[in-house]
C-alpha cells in the first residue's frame, strides 16, 4: 500500500460522522449564503433618488 492509502484508511476510521453529513453541511452553508446574496437583489433601485443625485453630481447619464 502507498502512504496515501494508509493515511486515507486511518482517516476514514477517525471521522466523527458519516461522510454524507459533510456534504449536507456544505449544502446548508451554500444555501444560507445564497439566501444572503439573494436578499441584496435590486438594492440600488430602492435608493433611486440618491443614485440620481450622485449621477447628476458626477456627470453620468441618467438614462440607466
N, C-alpha and C positions, 0 to 999 in steps of 0.2 A: 504494500500500500504506500501511496505517496504521503508526504507530510500533510498536504491539503485534505486528503481523505480522512486522515486520522483526526485532524482538527475539526472537520465538519461532523464526524461521528461523535466526538465529545460534546460539541456544541448542541447537537440535536438532543442529547440527553439532558442538557443543562437548561433548556428553555423552560421558563416558568408556566407557559401556557401553550396551547396548540398553535401551530403556525398560521392557520387561517384567521386567528384572532388578531394577529398583527395587521393583516390585510383589512380587516373590519375597522380597526382603529385608524388606519390611514384613510380609509374611505370616509369615516366620520369627520376626521380633521379636514380633508379636502372639501367635503360638503359644507362644513361650517365656514371655511374660508370663502367658498363660493357664495354663500349667503351674504357674507360681509361685502364682497365685491359687488354683488347684485344690488345691495342696498344703496350703493353710491351712484346708481344709474341716473342719468338725467339731472344731476345736481346743478349743473351750470344753468339750466333753464329755470331753476327756482329763483335765481337772483338775476333776472334779466335786466332790471334797471341798473344794477351795479355794473354788470357786464357792458351794457351800452354806454354808461358814463366812462368806463375805462377805455373802451374802444374809441369814443369821441376824443378823449384826452390824449390818446396816443396815435391818433391819425389813422386808425384802422377803418376799414369799410364796415358799415353797419348792416350789410345785406346777409350776413351769416346768421 
